[in-house]
Amino acid sequence: MILDFSKAARSLAVEARALITPGPRMVDEWACIASVMLAIVLGHWIGAHMVGWAAFTAFVLMRGTPGETMLRGVLRVVGTLAGSGLALIIVPVAAGSLPLAMLSAALIGALGLYGMLTAKRAYAWLLFGLTFEMILLDKLENPALDTFDFARTRLLEVVAGTVACVAVSLATAWLTRRDGSSGTLQTGPRMRWHPAAARHAAQAGVTLALLPLLRHFTGIPQLAQAGVTIMAVMIVPIAGLGASGLVPVSRRLLHRAIGCLAGGTLAATVLVIAQGWAPLLVLGTCLGILIGRHMENGITQAPYIGMQFTLAILVVLVPDSYSETSIEPGLHRLLSILNGMALLEPVLLAWHAVAPRRDALSGPSQPNRSGE
């Protein structure tokens, strides 16, 4: 135990020094802060209903070179547009029928995840599925929701975050004299049949189908975030799925919960200290982004914790109005993660028990491309 503690202390010291050491890592972390701050300004300027989503977009898009960032942004916009468009057609009908709501949640969610695991433009497929699920589940929770207005503002928020991120990425490349023209997302071949990926996507689809059912019989709120959780944690390398993906998915669920809890704790502390004073809330947001991105870029084996830490900060400290800051959104997000976990784990366990993996189902591995 002494040896383990000593090693942990050394690692912590290394990470602390890296936080104040000039270099590419520091540049990336401060670029993330600038990107999110600009997205918040743009989000307020366009009158976004959920400024935090623009900030979230600006954070997750910042990857590598401006070329890679721009491609991710385009894919995010295209996926959001496709998911919103399909939702405008299906959701008004599906929201009035529990069987149709369950079926559409399962099919579209599974298709989006399958595309994420196997398609060339994986990120667009992920946003396609996520956007549809969010609109459907929000409509089920709020029947009076204007679906068109919701889809429109969600697209505007994504565009605001994308514009902010690309602008900061280009400016950073110019200021640091980096080549901004190269760099693309790692992509595989065009979408093809892959039994293991199809099985994995089907597990997600079954779980997503339970969300409308849960909403119908219990009235539990914030199930849209539970849908996001289910899809996001299922993004694992195909080669590591095993019989059901139980182990890697459970690990991602745990990391998501840890990151959310840790980020929510810091956000709550900032709320108490700031007492609604906007400059301190902004400063706390910057601090949270810096810490979360530093965790992502660090030597830890769990960068997903860093991402979730930052997202928890953004959920709580980036409201639509600084006069309405509250820890409640963070608590809702944590609850949604627990709801997603409570539904997904039994499905994976049952699948693991009744459908053990056969070698015939194994296929070529794909790189792990991080999700939300």
JOTARA-V248976 format. One record per run of one state. SS is the DSSP state (H for helix, E for strand, - for the rest). FROM is the first residue (numbers start at 0). TO is the last residue. If there is no record, write none. Layout:
ss->{SS	SS}
from->{FROM	FROM}
to->{TO	TO}
This chain:
ss->{-	H	-	H	-	H	-	H	-	H	-	H	-	H	-	H	-	H	-	H	-	H	-	H	-	H	-	H	-	H	-	H	-}
from->{0	1	19	23	45	50	61	65	94	97	118	121	141	146	175	194	218	222	233	237	240	245	274	277	297	302	317	321	324	327	354	358	361}
to->{0	18	22	44	49	60	64	93	96	117	120	140	145	174	193	217	221	232	236	239	244	273	276	296	301	316	320	323	326	353	357	360	371}
